Amino acid sequence: MNQVKSIKNLGRRLEMMERVISDAAGGNLYARIPLDRTNFDRLTVVEIGINLIISDLETETSSMLNMAEQLMELSKEK
């Protein structure tokens, strides 16, 4: 229980995580949780993980959209 008390701004950070996850689920794959680089704690690891997952989704989505555009161009050439 001590570890939970030592997390600074827990409520605000959880609200930010919820907002960013909701934004990403709604299609905003540019949403990221701002990180406090001066206060690294156990919750920071979760925040970094969420940002990495959203970043991976952004990269994969962009790649799929580019491939779809290329396929459309190729189908027009035929």
C-alpha positions, 0 to 999 in steps of 0.5 A, a space after each residue: 500500500 505504501 507504493 500507491 501512496 508514493 505515486 505523485 498525482 495519481 488521480 490526475 495521471 489516471 484520468 490522463 491515461 483514461 483520456 488518452 486511451 479513449 482518444 486512441 480508441 476513437 481514432 486519434 492515434 497521435 494521442 500520448 500520455 505526457 511523461 514527467 521525466 523528473 518523477 519516474 515511478 511504477 505508474 510511469 512504466 504503465 504510461 510508457 507502455 500505453 504510449 508505445 502501444 498507441 505508437 505501434 498502432 499508429 505505425 501499423 495503421 499508417 503502413 496499412 493505409 499506404 499499402 491500400 493506396 498502392 493497391 488502389 493505384 495498381 488496380 487503376 493501371 489495369 
